[in-house]
Every structure is written in structure tokens, then in C-alpha cells.
Amino acid sequence: MTILTLIQAINIALKLEMKRDKNVIVLGEDVGVDGGVFRATENLLKLYGPDRVIDTPLAESAIIGAAIGMAVGGLKPVAEAQFDGFSLPMLDQLFNHAGRIRNRSRGRFTCPLVLRIPYGGGIRALEHHSESPETLFCHIPGLKVVVPSTPYDAKGLLSAAIRGSDPVIYLEPKKLYRAVKEEVPENDFVVPIGEAIIRREGTDVTLLAWGAMVRECLQAAESANASCEVIDLRSLKPLDINTIINSVKKTGRVIVVHEAQKTCGFGAELSALIQEKTFFSLKAPVTRVTGLDIIIPLPKLEHYYFPDAEKIGKAINEVMSY
């Protein structure tokens, strides 16, 4: 075991998977010589050379297009969108090609690519650098979407994504890159995609979150006047519906927390699923604590936009008093 930050866990996972499988290719803007803007790909160029660690032009559509071609051709590309807001030009090819190759070819071809995206706010970044576009990717048929919140999961989920045969959107909460440390096994291992984890057991209210918001939920649960069960979804698509349903049947109250804007956010999907499957177990309406329906403010105002433990605490009080 070794103590790692989330960014170190990602870097080690990439090293191990590239060593394990010569078909794993890393590509993106500044991933080679500079080791990535957050240093997630540091030293990979020295270890595996320019044929497997490729610095690309500043052209997101070219990055994902090349990755799709590599994947269909038998390689295992791990592409990087340098920031969340820069991933939107990739949606066209993800929707029309990456997510459809298996169906279009009736199973003759697959598209085993991983798209790594630093996502979310909390680092006082510029415009286009603090977005949370997970709901866009979840809406695209054929894609998987995962979001680690701990170094252990960062390593295990990335290895699972690379070893799979489907395209995976791997969202990295940049606020947590160096904010959390934990012991992580040095050997290679996988965290199965599609399995949520209960981070804290409780009996009064269920808190559903992913990425950086898991930490905020845990902080809120510590000071709440209620017994809070905190579930880290880890995988948004496929979604671990059973873990959610079992928790809601136990607590009868649900709060969904995410950074993205409220309207059409992934919390709306979760709210609908919970209403459909556990309606008679609910003691209060499903509540959402989310970002605002505005463009994410510049650094001096961003703390007004993002959910935090205080806002979650107020929501807990409201559902408990319903």
C-alpha cells in the first residue's frame, strides 16, 4: 500500500495499464512533454515514447476522431480533453460514432476508448474551465460515464475503463486532484463500473452524490441532526439502481447533490427514477442541491454557485421537518 493523491493514482493507473497492454495509447494536448496541465500523464513519454504518448494539436474534434479510429482499429486509446468546457466539440463524434459503432456494425466492431476529462469547479479557474457536463454524456447511447471521488477509486475505475470494450467518459473532479490522500494498493486492480458504494451508513435520509460533492455530503452528514446515509454513485452510466432503491426504502428521504446546473441535470433523472420505483416509501419529496441555472461565475463569486456542506445541511433540515 502507498499513500496517493487522486492525480497520482490516475498517473499510476496509466503507467500500469500501458505496461500491461502495449495497445494502450495516450493522446491529447500537452500530455507528452509537459505531462498534462495537471501532470496526470507525467513521465509517460519517457517510459513509453512518442509512438504511445502523443501530443496533439489544439483540436478536440481531431483528438476524439483519432481516438475513435484507433479504437475501432484495435488499439486502446486514452484521450484527454484538457478541460471540461473543451470537451463539447467532441460530442458530435461521441454521439454519432463512438456510441454507435457496436450497434452499427452488429457487433463486428467495438470502440474501446477512454476519454479523460478534468471536470467541475472549485479551483478558481477561468471561463470554460469549471463545467460539469456529465448529463450530456449520460444522454448519449453507448457511452459509459464514471466519476471517482477517492484515489482508490480513481485508480481502479480507470483500469476498469481501459480494460473494457466500450467507450468510457472518465470525469476527474479537479477540485480533489490534490485535496485528498489515502492508501492505495500498489498492484493493479479494478473497481467494477456500475457499482455504487455507501460511504456512510444512515437511517433518516439518503444523500446521493458523485465526484467532489461526496466530500461535501460527508461533511454535512457529520454535523447534521439526522442519521445520513451517503452514497457515492461512482458510475452514472450504468447506474447502480438497486443500491439507491434499497437505501431510499430504508430512509424514506432523499437529497441529490451535484455541481451542474439544476435544470436537466443528472439529479432530475435520479429524482424521476426514485419517484417511479420507491414512491410509497418516500416521507418527503426528493430534494436537489445543485449549481444555479446560470453560467458558472468567475473566481471571486464561484463559492456562491457551488453546493457546499452548509447548503446540504439546510436541505437535510428541510426534508427532516417535512
N, C-alpha and C positions, 0 to 999 in steps of 0.2 A: 504494500500500500504506500502511496505517496500523496502528500497534500497538494492539491492543484486548484488554481482558479478556473473559471469556466473557459476562458480563452486558451489556457494551457491545455485543458482537456480536449478541446477541439483540435489543437495543433498535434497533440499526441495521437489522437484517433486517426488523423490524416496520415501521419507517419506510419502507423501500424498497418493501416489498410493499403497504403502504397507498397509497403514491404511485402504484405501478404499476397497482393494481386497486382501483377505487372500491367494489367489493363486499366488500372485506376489512373486517371489523368486529372490534373488540377489546372483550371484556366480562369482568367479574369484580369481585371485591371490592377496592375501593381502587385500581383500575387507572387511574383518571382523574385526579382532583385530586391524589392523593398519588403517582402514578406507580408504584404497586405497592409491596409491602412490601420488595422488594429493588431497586426502581427500574428494573425491566425495561421498564416502559411509560412512563418519564419523558418529558415534553414531548409525548406523542402527543395529549393532549387539546387543547393549544394549537395543534397543527398541523392536526388533523382534526375537532375539535369534538365536542360531546356526542352527536351522532347516530351517530358512528362509534367513539367511545371511551366505553363505558357502565359507570358504577359501578353495581353490582348490590347487592341486599340480601344479607345473610349467609345465603345459602340455596343450597348446592351443587347440590341437585336442580333448583332453578329455573334456575341458571346453565346447566347442561348441557341441560335441557329446552328452554330458549330457543334455545340454540346449535343443537340438532338441528332445531328448526323453521326457523331462519334458513337452515341449510344446505340442507334439502330445498326451501326456497322460492327458492333461487338465490343466496344470499349466501355469503360465505366467512368464517364466524366463527372467531376465535381466542379461545377461552375460557381462563381461568386458574383453577386450583384453588390457593388461596393457599399451602397446604402439602400435602405428600403424604398425611398422615393424613386430611385433609379431603376427599380425592377419593373415599373409599369410598361415600358416599351417591350418587355418580354412577354406580356400577356397574350399578344396575338399568336405567337408561335406555341406557347404553352397550351392555349385553348384549342388551336386548330391542328396542331401536330403532335406535341409530346403526349397529351392526354388521350389522343385518338389512335395512335399507331397500332396498339394491340387490337382494337376493335376493327380498325380499317383493314388490317391485314388478316383478320380472322385468326389471330394468334400466331401468325408466322413470324412477326417481329415484335419486339418489346423495346422499351425506351428507358433503360436503367440509368437515369441521370439523377444527380442531386444538385439542387440549386440552393446554395447557402446565401442567406440574406440577413445582415445585421438589421434588426428592426426595433422600433419603439423609441421612446424619448428618455429624458432624464439625464442627458449628458450636456445639456445647454448647447445644442448644435444649431446649425443654420437651417433655412427652409429646405425641404425635400430630404432632410436627414433624420427625421423623428417620426416617421409614419408607421402605422400599424395596419397593413393591408391584408391581414390573414383571411378576412371574409371573401376577398376577391379570389384567392387561390382555392379556398374551400368550395367555391361555387363551380369550379372547373371540373367536369367529369374526368376521371382517370388519374388525377393527381392525389398524392398523399401529402398531408401537412402536419409537421411536428414542431414542437416548441419546448426545448429544455429549460429548466429553471435552476438546475444544480450542475456542478461539474461532473458528477457521476452520470447523470442522465445525458449531459452534453456528449460525453464520450460514447456511451452505449447506444444512444439514438442515432448518432452519426454513423457508427459502424453498421448498425442495422439498416440504415438508409442506403449506404453504399453497397451492401451485400444483396439488396433486394433487386427485383427485376422490373420495378415500376418507377416512374418519375416521382421524386420526393422534394417538396419545398421544406427546407430546413431553416426555420426562423430563429435567429440568435438574439436574445434580449441584450442589447448592447449596454444597458444600464448595469447588468450583472456581470459583464466580462471580467472585471477585477474586484467586484464588490463582495463576492462570496468565495470561500475556500472550504474544501472538505477532502477527506481521504478517498482516493480513487484507486482501484486495483491497477497494478502496472501491466498485467496481462491484458490481452484483448478479450472483450465480452460484448454482448449486445443487450440493449433494453428493447423488448418487443414493441413494435409500433402497433398502436391500437389499445394499449393498456394504461388506464389512469392509475394514480396512486393516492392513497389517503395520507396526507401529510400530518394531519391531526385528527384524532377521534373526537366526536361530539354527539350530543343528543338533541339539541334545541334548534339549530339552524345549520344548513349546508352552505358553505362558501365555495363557489366554483371559479377557478382562475387558471391562468397559464402564464408562463414567462415571468416577467418582473412582478406581476401582480400577485403571484403566490406569496411572495415575501411580505407584501403589504397586508394580505389577508391573515397571515400568521401573526403579524404584529397586532392587528386589530383583534384577533381572537384572544391574545394574551390578556388584554385589558377589558374585554367585553364582560358584561353582566349576564352572560349566557354561555352555554356549552356549545362551542362552534366546531363543526366538522369541516376541515379544509381539504378540498380535493384538487390536486394538480392534474389537469387533464392530460398534459404532455403530448397527446396526439389529438388533434382536432378532426382529422380525417385519415383513417377511420376513427370513429368516436366510440369510447367505451361507455355505451349507454347503460349497461347493467349496473356498473358501479354508481352511476348517478342516480338511477332509479332506486336502488337499494338504500342509498343514503337519504333520499327525499322521503321515502316511505317511513324511515326511522325518525327524521326530524320534523317533517311537515312544513318546513320553511326553507326558502332558497334565495340566495343572493348571488348574482353573476357579476363578476368584476373583470373589466378589460379596458385597455388603453384606447382602443379605437373609438371613433365617434359612435354615438348610441344608435342612430337610425341605420337599420340594416346591418348592424354589427353582428358578430357571431353570437352574442348574447341573446339576440332575438330568436335565432334558431334553437338555442338551448331552452329558452322560455317556452317556445311552442312545443318542443319535444316533451318537456316536463308536464305541461298542461295536458297533452294528449295521453300520456302514459301514467301519470300519478295524480290526476285531478282530485280524486276523492281522498287523497292523503294530505292535501295541502291545507294548512291552517291560516295561510296568508297568501296574497298574490306574489308571484315571482317578481323579485326586485332586481333592477340593474344599476350598478355603479360603474359609470363609464366616462370616457372622454366626452367633451362637448361637441355639438354639431357645428363646429367651426374649423377653420384652418388652424393647425397647431401653432400657438403663439411663439414668438421669438424668445430667446433665453430668459429675459427678465420676468416674463409672465407665464412661463410654461408650468410652474407649480400650481397655478390656478386651474389649469386644464386637466392634469392627470389625476386619476384616483389615488388616494393615499389611505393610510390606516385610520385617520380621523374621519374621512368621508364614509369609509366602510363601517366604522363604529356607529355612526349616526344611522346608517341603514339597518344595522343589527337591532338597534333600539326601536326603530320604526316597525320592523316585522315582528319583533317580540311583543310589542304593545298593540298589535292589530286586533 
